[in-house]
Amino acid sequence: MKILLVYPEFPDTFWSFKHALKFIQKKAGAPPLGLLTVAAMLPPGWEKRLVDLNATSLTDPDLAWADYVFVSAMVVQRESARAVIQRCKTAGVKMVAGGPLFTMEHEHFPDVDHFVLNEAELTLPPFLADLSGGCAQRVYATSEYPDIRQTPMPLWQLANLKHYDTVSLQFSRGCPFNCDFCNVTSLLGHLPRTKTAAQIVAELDSLYALGWRKSVFFVDDNFIGNKKQIKSEVLPALIEWRKGKTGMPFSTEASINLADDPELMHLMTQAGFDTVFVGIETPNEDSLAECSKNQNKGRDLVESVKQLQRAGLQVQGGFIVGFDNDPPAVFQQQIDFIQKSGIVTAMVGLLQAPFGTRLYERMQKEGRLVNEFSGDNVDGSTNIIPRMGLEPLRDGYRKILEKIYAPQYYYERVLTFLREYQPPTIRVHLEPQYVLALWRSIYQLGFRGVERVHYWRLFFWTLFRRPRLFPLAITFAIYGFHFRQIVALHVD
């Protein structure tokens, strides 16, 4: 059996980093972890190829070669997934689809032959058994959650790692919290299920053996969901693993209560974590209560962010406007918070209601659902009717983006962060493309860009005041270029 695994293209979004990746001559952020893991679950005698449309193209010979095409996608990849399905239908090759997009919307894709939904550890084996018996059904789904200690190591060998700047790993699935706009718990459950420390070390060993030295992103929706196991097993194992290793800084996602645990923060930085994405959402207490973001309530959120930064963790933040309890002043409040906190990578989006969430159910009951959930955090769209009115919401949203990513405000925020940040000690692996990226940034941003004055101020301030952070400062300058392109795409 010949299996072609196809990953649809991401549109030009906040997290695509397409404009930034050009500086280091990379084609995409990370290879598709889900498809590479599914590939490892297929019979070892089957032939497998990967086509990641973010890094390469899908050709007619690819389709002619395949007996089946496996497609996995997130909601934001919907349009590209539809194009892939049409290509497969035209070529007459059978399709198997899974992942979050199809788990939530499989009824919208009538041309797909088979759906393997939810988590493949449970739904793929019965499909494969029926396929071998010539009686494969159209839909395989489950309401149960698998033990991911049985999940095999991804087949990294199928991906051309030279195309990517990051590789993703997964330690856990599920989140103990229940934010009403988030579909993580509806897809993956409340109880965090974890791999063993030995599994994670083995996956890192395999990447290291392949020559990988760049960043590793732990894609857990809340890395600290099981604090006991993280502190007693996983982080000590990672600290031991890192001894004598070069490169491979880690990043992940976690809840803000990480800032309450100095021991945990110290262990994470010792293990090599230098970045954490945190869902801040809003500084408005009533809006936090509205969406059940209880872990963020009753605390000084700016100070919590600063504690993480001082501990050696760069904070990337998610922010939302459009809650029913948002006052007209919320837009300026968001700007002030982002600037004061020094969160350089600040993703701000309109409130959306994914299918399966408590917010979706509430909006449905109130007759406030409209349009289609886009899955894009910063495209300025929403699938609900906001209480403040759509136009005031969009006007305020544009104000936030135009302000926080204007060169003056963006570079000011970078400096605010660099003054606080105490980076962990990670032996750097310097690649030629990063040196070239410096020269490209000098040309593109220092001489041609609208931010020239701010770029050179950051350049020399960091070089003389915080020279150890100079590579990070240049990285932020390049990120700023990408973010401004995204703002221009969605706001102008």
Secondary structure as UniProt FT lines:
FT   STRAND          2..7
FT   HELIX           14..16
FT   HELIX           18..21
FT   HELIX           22..24
FT   HELIX           33..41
FT   TURN            44..45
FT   STRAND          47..52
FT   TURN            53..55
FT   HELIX           60..65
FT   STRAND          68..72
FT   HELIX           75..77
FT   HELIX           78..91
FT   STRAND          94..98
FT   HELIX           100..105
FT   HELIX           106..108
FT   TURN            110..111
FT   STRAND          114..116
FT   HELIX           120..132
FT   TURN            133..134
FT   STRAND          139..140
FT   HELIX           148..150
FT   HELIX           156..158
FT   HELIX           161..163
FT   STRAND          166..169
FT   STRAND          172..173
FT   TURN            180..181
FT   HELIX           184..188
FT   STRAND          193..194
FT   HELIX           197..209
FT   TURN            210..211
FT   STRAND          215..218
FT   TURN            223..226
FT   HELIX           227..229
FT   HELIX           230..234
FT   HELIX           235..242
FT   TURN            243..244
FT   STRAND          250..253
FT   HELIX           256..260
FT   HELIX           262..271
FT   STRAND          273..281
FT   HELIX           285..290
FT   TURN            291..292
FT   HELIX           294..296
FT   TURN            297..298
FT   HELIX           301..310
FT   TURN            311..312
FT   STRAND          314..321
FT   TURN            324..325
FT   TURN            328..329
FT   HELIX           330..341
FT   STRAND          346..350
FT   TURN            355..356
FT   HELIX           358..365
FT   TURN            366..367
FT   TURN            377..378
FT   TURN            387..388
FT   HELIX           390..404
FT   HELIX           407..420
FT   HELIX           432..441
FT   HELIX           442..447
FT   TURN            450..451
FT   HELIX           452..465
FT   HELIX           467..469
FT   HELIX           470..491
//
